Amino acid sequence: LVFGSGVLVSLSLSGPQLEKVVIDRSLVGKLILDTISDDSFIILSFLAQSKLCFIQFTKKMGSPDINRRLEKLSALDFKISYYDIPGPVNRTTKRRLAINCVQDMVICWWPLVSDDAWPWAPVSSKNRANLLLLSYAQGVLEVLSSVRTEWDPLDVCFGTKQPYQVFTVEHSVSVDKEPMADSCIYECVRNKIQCISVTRIPLRSKAISCCRNVTEDKLILGCEDSSIILYETHRRVTLLAQAELLPSLISCHPSGAILLVGSNQGELQIFDMALSPINIQLLAEDCSPSETLQFNKLFDVSSSLVQMQWIAPQGVSQKPESGEIYDLLFLRFDRGPLGVLLFKLGKSRKLVISLDFTFFVAGIFTRGQLGLVDIIFQYIHYDEISEAINILSSMNWDTLGHQCFICMSAIVNHLLRQKLTPEREAQLEASLGTFYAPTRPLLDTTILEYRDQISKYARRFFHHLLR
């Protein structure tokens, strides 16, 4: 944990027990806003100065055991450097930082400053910029390029699959002054950053939060009117749902199957990736699921919820035997407290996700996943077939062919065991149609791999109709 005063706090857990706390005041006195940290360096931005602070450790942390690596900075022989960066001068600005997965590029960005706010003296294009590209090599930071985004950015991050691509979500308006969101892709080429594509997404009101799924083919936006917008890059379709709370925070599960929506008031709501709401309840409660979880009913908290983050790396392995932590969600409230939620599939008359809540930094570790196949099988178990088909329709056969085939087979087998009705017939057609009549044509290799197996299900459906 990095506090604005410069205090760094490291916490070590042993199961649900807090084992060790190290409080480090080496950086006290520096105005820290955003950070990038690694075991070899830390990069800090400042709230009131156009500078970056680069802290490089000349001595590596000794033990690979993370519980034994909780050393103070003073024991690591660090060197501090400061770098002037372009941007607004003498202004309090929230400068955000992000680093790519290979750790050789850094971006620093901040909200647009309107032209009216600049002084009368001419201002260079560098100082009007609000997105900087920096290189990191051999212990040195260097500003390579800067650009001014067309609209005010809501979020900026590097791509996980393409480490030299930068994704932005920008507030924009249509010709009719209606709110929109621009999903832009910038590319870092020859030490320059330039916009290569823009997708304009119409909204009902201004976006206040956003996130992308782990495969980066879905963008979810939370809006001021509590609407949730999901844009699918592959199908080029937009889905809409209405949340029961103001979506100040949105976070996708690492498996890409569910997304969490949170409000600053400490409320949570769960949706699947087709935007069907999923009921929620605490594990210790009797079976009384509800659409939202409200923390103010569980404990006395006067501060607002400001962060939700899954305790799993981006681009996480999809293999259940990998032993990664998938279903723990870290929660941070302004000025405290901290918490961890453990997610499990519950037992009820319909799909429910149960939560085990641990107060202050503690949790229960699990090897399970809330994956796409898991969610669809649960929907089938509770005979919520339309919801299962909606998720199957949102999956990409070209990239998730095996999972798509497993899910489609399970849905079709379930329906073929039922008495045929017009509704069941339409559901069978929709399930098989995800392969035979997709929104966008499938790759030839995908068709060749699955057509023989799926044609058997199509024949069974035809015989089912004849009966």
Secondary structure, 3 states (H helix, E strand, C coil): CECCCCCEEEEEEECCEEEEEEEECCCCCCCEEEEEECCCEEEEEECCCCEEEEEEECCCCCCCCHHHCCCCHHHHCEEEEEEECCCCCCCCCCCEEEECCCCCEEEEECCCCCHHHCCCCCCCHHHHCCEEEEEEECCEEEEEEEECCCCEEEEEEECCCCCCEEEEEEEEECCCCCEEEEEEEEEEECCEEEEEEEEEEECCCCEEEEEECCCCCEEEEEECCCEEEEEECCCCEEEEEECCCCCCEEEECCCCCEEEEECCCCEEEEEECCCCEEEEEECCCCCCCECEEEHHHCCCCCCCEEEEEECCCCCCCCCHHHCCCCCEEEEEECCCCEEEEEEEECCCCCCEEEEEEEECCCCCCCCCCCCHHHHHHHHHHCCCHHHHHHHHHHCCCCCCHHHHHHHHHHHHHHHHCCCCCHHHHHHHHHHHHHHHCCCCCCCHHHHHHHHHHHHHHHHHHHHHHHC
